[in-house]
């Protein structure tokens, strides 16, 4: 059973689950500020659930790669969309500042 580490918590889930679903079920959010309400609800179109993921996750989807290829995101930042990320094993997840979580160089 994989463990997702997020905001100092350890959240247990089943392998194969979508990261966004795991976080929301644990009353955590992959969104910042108003993007908690203003988002695409898992369709990979808004990019507001972008997070840094370390650990065992599935490969990025085509939709995820497309969305992370245009501003405010930059594919070179290494972010993933929580709504498209499959949890394969233990993960450490970091949400960066900014409406879309795009400010990877800023301190939280």
PAZA-671745 format. One line per field, with one value per residue: chain; residue number from 1; residue in three letters; x, y, z of N, C-alpha, C, O in turn. Coordinates in Angstrom, 3 decimals, m for minus. Each point is the difference from the previous one (the first is absolute). Example, Ala and Ser with C-alpha at 12.3 -4.5 7.8 and 13.67 -1.06 7.14 Angstrom:
chain: c(A:A)
resi: c(1:2)
resn: c(ALA:SER)
n_u: c(13.190:m1.386)
n_v: c(m5.690:1.069)
n_w: c(7.800:m1.385)
ca_u: c(m0.890:0.820)
ca_v: c(1.190:1.190)
ca_w: c(0.000:0.060)
c_u: c(0.900:m0.770)
c_v: c(1.200:1.090)
c_w: c(0.000:0.730)
o_u: c(1.036:0.509)
o_v: c(m0.019:1.108)
o_w: c(0.665:0.169)
//
This chain:
chain: c(A:A:A:A:A:A:A:A:A:A:A:A:A:A:A:A:A:A:A:A:A:A:A:A:A:A:A:A:A:A:A:A:A:A:A:A:A:A:A:A:A:A:A:A:A:A:A:A:A:A:A:A:A:A:A:A:A:A:A:A:A:A:A:A:A:A:A:A:A:A:A:A:A:A:A:A:A:A:A:A:A:A:A:A:A:A:A:A:A:A:A:A:A:A:A:A:A:A:A:A:A:A:A:A:A:A:A:A)
resi: c(1:2:3:4:5:6:7:8:9:10:11:12:13:14:15:16:17:18:19:20:21:22:23:24:25:26:27:28:29:30:31:32:33:34:35:36:37:38:39:40:41:42:43:44:45:46:47:48:49:50:51:52:53:54:55:56:57:58:59:60:61:62:63:64:65:66:67:68:69:70:71:72:73:74:75:76:77:78:79:80:81:82:83:84:85:86:87:88:89:90:91:92:93:94:95:96:97:98:99:100:101:102:103:104:105:106:107:108)
resn: c(UNK:UNK:UNK:UNK:UNK:UNK:UNK:UNK:UNK:UNK:UNK:UNK:UNK:UNK:UNK:UNK:UNK:UNK:UNK:UNK:UNK:UNK:UNK:UNK:UNK:UNK:UNK:UNK:UNK:UNK:UNK:UNK:UNK:UNK:UNK:UNK:UNK:UNK:UNK:UNK:UNK:UNK:UNK:UNK:UNK:UNK:UNK:UNK:UNK:UNK:UNK:UNK:UNK:UNK:UNK:UNK:UNK:UNK:UNK:UNK:UNK:UNK:UNK:UNK:UNK:UNK:UNK:UNK:UNK:UNK:UNK:UNK:UNK:UNK:UNK:UNK:UNK:UNK:UNK:UNK:UNK:UNK:UNK:UNK:UNK:UNK:UNK:UNK:UNK:UNK:UNK:UNK:UNK:UNK:UNK:UNK:UNK:UNK:UNK:UNK:UNK:UNK:UNK:UNK:UNK:UNK:UNK:UNK)
n_u: c(0.856:m0.770:2.130:m1.967:1.949:m1.333:1.349:1.796:m1.052:m0.977:0.498:m1.468:1.503:m1.760:0.993:1.255:0.608:m2.113:1.870:m0.477:m0.079:1.980:0.862:m0.721:0.795:1.960:m1.586:0.624:1.474:m1.034:m1.641:0.249:0.151:0.189:2.250:0.082:m0.014:1.889:m1.579:1.902:0.654:2.000:m0.556:0.867:m1.827:m0.558:m0.042:m2.227:m0.354:0.424:0.796:0.759:0.903:m0.377:1.142:m1.121:1.017:m2.249:m0.167:1.694:m1.673:m1.173:m1.749:0.557:0.381:m1.894:m1.184:0.863:m1.465:m1.750:0.607:1.214:m1.265:1.023:m0.316:0.796:m2.060:m0.575:m0.869:m1.107:m0.887:m0.408:m0.560:2.135:0.183:1.240:m1.696:2.140:0.515:1.631:m1.499:1.449:m1.558:0.667:m0.852:0.115:1.671:m1.465:m0.582:1.731:0.390:m0.719:m1.006:0.519:m0.217:m2.213:0.816:0.288)
n_v: c(m1.179:0.574:0.721:0.840:0.497:0.389:1.573:m1.084:0.140:m1.277:0.155:m0.903:m1.134:0.347:m1.998:1.639:0.238:0.786:0.633:0.506:m1.760:m0.612:1.219:m0.252:m1.810:0.688:0.271:m1.335:1.685:m0.900:0.546:1.442:0.372:2.014:m0.044:0.990:2.213:1.201:m1.584:m0.914:0.606:1.030:2.120:0.543:0.775:m0.847:m2.147:0.073:m1.637:1.927:m1.980:0.620:m0.938:m0.561:m0.860:m1.300:0.853:0.124:m1.503:1.403:1.102:m1.251:m1.129:m1.935:m1.843:m1.049:m1.316:m2.045:m0.426:0.003:1.917:0.356:m1.424:m1.404:m0.381:1.956:0.892:m0.869:1.856:m0.133:m1.213:1.559:1.804:0.678:1.251:m1.236:m0.378:0.631:2.124:m0.982:1.128:1.015:0.614:0.747:0.921:0.107:1.373:1.425:1.777:0.606:1.632:1.912:0.696:m0.950:1.824:m0.236:1.728:m2.051)
n_w: c(0.000:m2.033:m0.131:0.699:m1.003:1.784:m0.855:m0.802:m1.967:1.551:m2.183:1.409:m1.226:m1.316:0.097:m0.858:2.151:m0.140:m1.066:m2.115:m1.378:m0.884:m1.695:m2.096:m1.030:m0.896:m1.582:m1.690:0.268:m1.776:1.448:m1.709:2.212:m1.024:0.054:2.029:m0.397:0.191:m0.057:m0.734:2.047:m0.213:m0.432:1.998:1.051:1.995:0.547:0.229:m1.468:m1.076:m0.710:2.020:m1.828:2.141:m1.734:1.437:m1.839:0.064:m1.648:m0.487:1.028:m1.442:0.883:0.946:m1.215:m0.611:1.415:0.136:m1.657:1.427:m1.073:1.861:m1.171:1.434:m2.181:m0.749:m0.076:m1.984:m0.901:1.941:m1.642:1.578:m1.221:m0.001:1.848:m1.396:1.425:m0.388:0.545:1.174:1.276:m1.392:1.506:m2.033:1.856:m2.233:0.611:0.950:m1.227:m1.320:1.496:m0.942:1.847:m1.974:m1.275:m0.309:1.149:0.877)
ca_u: c(m0.856:0.841:m0.182:0.196:0.380:m0.449:m0.212:0.305:m0.874:0.173:m1.317:0.100:m0.944:0.239:0.763:m0.861:m0.931:0.380:0.499:m1.005:m1.051:0.580:0.115:m1.334:m0.628:0.643:m0.270:1.129:m0.292:1.135:m0.212:0.294:m0.958:m1.263:0.006:m0.689:m1.362:0.072:0.879:m0.672:m0.502:0.673:m0.001:1.344:m0.060:0.295:1.362:0.093:0.392:1.401:0.762:1.270:m0.178:1.206:m0.353:m0.486:m1.250:m0.159:0.504:m0.913:m0.937:0.135:m0.689:0.835:1.158:m0.481:m0.319:1.223:0.866:m0.235:m0.031:1.191:0.877:1.161:0.249:1.311:m0.109:m0.174:m1.249:m1.012:m1.376:m0.510:m1.187:0.410:1.098:m0.366:0.872:0.479:0.676:0.137:0.241:0.065:m0.641:0.184:m0.774:0.737:m0.855:m0.577:m1.352:0.135:1.084:1.067:1.178:0.858:1.199:m0.354:m0.126:m1.398)
ca_v: c(1.179:1.192:1.133:1.315:1.007:1.310:0.967:m0.600:m1.144:m1.245:m0.443:m1.328:m0.212:m1.178:0.221:0.202:1.109:1.325:0.811:1.013:m0.677:m0.378:1.210:0.520:m0.918:0.243:1.407:0.823:0.520:0.246:1.341:1.162:1.108:m0.139:m1.116:m1.100:m0.004:0.307:m0.964:m0.835:m1.202:m1.225:m0.196:0.336:1.180:1.281:m0.001:0.548:m1.038:m0.339:m0.278:m0.706:m1.367:m0.817:m1.357:m0.920:0.451:m0.390:0.913:1.105:m0.211:0.978:1.223:0.632:0.598:1.159:1.125:0.485:0.556:1.420:0.835:0.430:m1.133:m0.269:m1.446:m0.217:0.110:m1.338:m0.145:m0.944:0.344:m0.978:m0.643:m0.981:m0.792:m1.282:m0.381:m1.376:m0.357:1.133:1.307:1.242:0.987:1.385:1.015:1.264:1.194:0.473:m0.498:m1.310:m0.741:0.063:0.731:m1.012:0.623:0.805:m0.702:m0.058)
ca_w: c(0.000:m0.082:0.893:m0.608:1.001:m0.491:1.091:1.287:0.275:m0.741:m0.456:m0.600:m1.103:m0.825:m1.228:m1.161:0.209:m0.502:1.106:0.365:0.757:1.291:0.814:0.333:0.947:1.298:0.319:m0.434:m1.326:m0.880:m0.543:0.842:m0.014:m0.729:m0.951:0.654:m0.542:m1.430:m0.654:m1.004:0.673:m0.415:m1.450:m0.512:m0.872:0.652:0.517:1.358:0.960:m0.236:1.213:m0.151:0.474:0.115:0.356:m1.018:m0.630:m1.389:m1.027:m0.327:m1.111:m1.082:0.418:1.021:m0.670:m0.775:0.891:0.645:m1.042:m0.265:1.218:0.732:0.282:m0.840:0.137:0.610:1.456:0.543:0.742:m0.467:0.351:0.960:m0.564:m1.000:0.550:0.615:1.107:m0.150:1.244:0.920:m0.634:0.752:m0.867:0.429:m0.722:m0.016:m0.017:m1.258:m0.264:m0.633:0.637:m0.992:0.482:0.595:0.552:1.158:1.292:0.467)
c_u: c(0.900:m0.369:0.310:0.301:m0.309:m0.296:0.210:m0.853:0.440:m1.391:0.184:m1.088:0.335:0.868:m0.986:m1.003:0.573:0.367:m1.015:m1.091:0.478:0.052:m1.369:m0.713:0.564:m0.195:1.219:m0.328:1.278:m0.048:0.412:m1.129:m1.283:m0.013:m0.600:m1.429:m0.025:0.998:m0.821:m0.498:0.554:0.084:1.334:0.003:0.408:1.429:0.148:0.425:1.450:0.751:1.344:m0.172:1.349:m0.436:m0.543:m1.385:m0.029:0.555:m1.005:m0.901:0.252:m0.645:0.798:1.200:m0.391:m0.214:1.242:0.985:m0.261:m0.219:m1.306:0.972:1.142:0.343:1.331:m0.028:m0.233:m1.271:m0.888:m1.374:m0.525:m1.188:0.336:1.059:m0.514:1.032:0.373:0.642:0.085:0.378:0.165:m0.470:0.179:m0.842:0.749:m0.970:m0.473:m1.359:0.039:1.050:1.259:1.294:0.958:1.255:m0.280:m0.062:m1.459:m0.174)
c_v: c(1.241:1.064:1.280:0.972:1.377:0.881:m0.632:m1.195:m1.213:m0.548:m1.346:m0.163:m1.299:0.387:0.117:1.124:1.286:0.868:1.036:m0.617:m0.378:1.217:0.522:m0.885:0.199:1.442:0.889:0.466:0.166:1.407:1.069:1.014:m0.305:m1.153:m1.262:m0.127:0.207:m0.935:m0.899:m1.331:m1.291:m0.260:0.339:1.228:1.297:0.088:0.492:m1.037:m0.443:m0.118:m0.611:m1.371:m0.706:m1.389:m0.760:0.404:m0.483:1.053:1.121:m0.350:1.045:1.330:0.776:0.702:1.221:1.199:0.581:0.612:1.461:0.757:m0.123:m1.128:m0.076:m1.469:m0.292:0.101:m1.355:m0.208:m1.058:0.547:m1.092:m0.766:m1.078:m0.970:m1.241:m0.322:m1.470:m0.517:1.239:1.272:1.075:1.080:1.381:0.912:1.317:1.179:0.365:m0.638:m1.419:m0.868:0.008:0.611:m0.927:0.596:0.838:m0.860:0.009:0.797)
c_w: c(0.000:1.039:m0.772:1.138:m0.576:1.203:1.381:0.386:m0.801:m0.305:m0.706:m1.072:m0.706:m1.190:m1.164:0.162:m0.594:1.202:0.464:0.882:1.397:0.927:0.432:1.018:1.421:0.461:m0.204:m1.411:m0.818:m0.610:1.011:m0.115:m0.739:m1.003:0.622:m0.526:m1.521:m0.666:m0.922:0.555:m0.590:m1.484:m0.680:m0.906:0.683:0.524:1.420:1.032:m0.202:1.315:m0.385:0.636:0.015:0.435:m1.189:m0.507:m1.447:m0.942:m0.261:m1.185:m1.080:0.377:1.025:m0.643:m0.824:0.914:0.643:m1.000:m0.310:1.301:0.768:0.294:m1.001:0.212:0.679:1.518:0.669:0.807:m0.640:0.343:0.908:m0.570:m1.024:0.532:0.711:1.073:m0.186:1.284:0.877:m0.759:1.057:m0.964:0.604:m0.876:0.127:m0.031:m1.416:m0.225:m0.564:0.689:m0.847:0.505:0.736:0.635:1.239:1.257:0.412:1.264)
o_u: c(0.729:m1.136:1.048:m0.798:0.499:m0.757:m0.764:0.157:0.635:m0.784:0.774:m1.128:0.968:m0.125:m0.988:m0.697:1.211:m0.738:m0.181:m0.396:m0.739:m0.384:m0.202:m0.666:m0.695:0.668:0.191:m0.822:1.004:0.753:0.047:m0.524:m0.604:m1.066:m0.280:m0.564:m0.898:1.147:m1.229:m0.513:m0.712:0.301:0.122:0.868:0.433:0.597:1.124:0.343:0.381:m0.075:0.173:m0.497:0.715:m0.713:0.312:m1.018:1.042:0.298:m1.207:0.426:0.657:0.560:0.052:0.296:0.736:0.467:0.087:1.082:0.720:m0.369:m1.073:1.001:m0.026:0.289:0.157:0.970:0.180:m0.099:0.171:m0.129:m0.021:m0.214:m0.880:0.335:m0.789:1.206:m0.850:0.015:m0.740:0.847:m0.611:0.544:m0.238:0.066:0.245:m1.181:0.498:m0.267:m0.796:0.240:0.840:1.015:0.139:0.609:0.940:m0.411:m0.720:m1.104)
o_v: c(0.228:0.080:0.116:0.153:0.368:m0.391:0.260:m0.547:0.123:m0.289:m0.103:0.467:m0.678:1.107:m0.732:0.344:0.143:0.047:0.176:0.590:0.136:m0.085:0.328:0.511:m0.243:0.453:0.983:m0.603:0.494:0.305:m0.253:0.232:m1.058:m0.441:m0.971:m1.094:m0.482:0.377:0.077:m0.826:m0.995:m1.124:m0.121:0.127:0.933:1.075:0.166:0.367:m1.089:0.881:m0.531:m0.107:m0.016:m0.153:0.310:m0.235:m0.250:1.124:m0.211:m0.655:1.010:1.064:1.230:1.152:0.985:1.100:1.213:0.445:0.596:m0.583:m0.213:0.223:0.623:m0.410:m1.046:m0.383:m0.130:m0.968:m0.355:0.802:m1.173:m1.161:m0.757:m0.980:0.090:0.050:m0.884:m1.203:0.962:m0.018:m0.048:0.144:0.207:m0.071:0.476:m0.175:m0.522:m1.097:m0.853:m1.128:m0.894:m0.089:0.075:m0.631:0.455:m1.159:0.967:0.069)
o_w: c(0.965:0.467:m0.636:0.925:m1.064:0.888:0.929:1.092:m1.047:0.905:m0.952:0.155:0.345:m0.523:m0.055:m0.955:m0.170:0.984:1.205:1.005:0.975:1.166:1.169:0.901:0.987:0.930:0.716:m0.690:0.514:m0.925:1.204:m1.089:0.179:m0.427:m0.703:m0.023:m0.690:m0.239:m0.018:m0.755:m0.136:m0.401:m1.219:m0.864:m0.676:m0.053:0.473:1.124:0.429:0.857:m1.097:1.121:m1.002:0.991:m1.150:0.651:m0.606:0.403:0.125:m0.951:0.251:m0.262:m0.042:0.319:m0.043:m0.293:0.194:0.380:m0.801:1.020:m0.563:0.680:m1.061:1.125:0.629:0.655:1.211:0.755:m1.166:0.925:m0.375:0.348:m0.412:m0.665:0.941:m0.243:0.107:0.257:m0.206:m0.894:1.068:m1.095:1.190:m1.227:1.108:m0.302:m0.998:0.491:0.393:m0.432:0.104:m0.691:1.220:0.865:0.653:m0.048:m0.247:0.540)
//
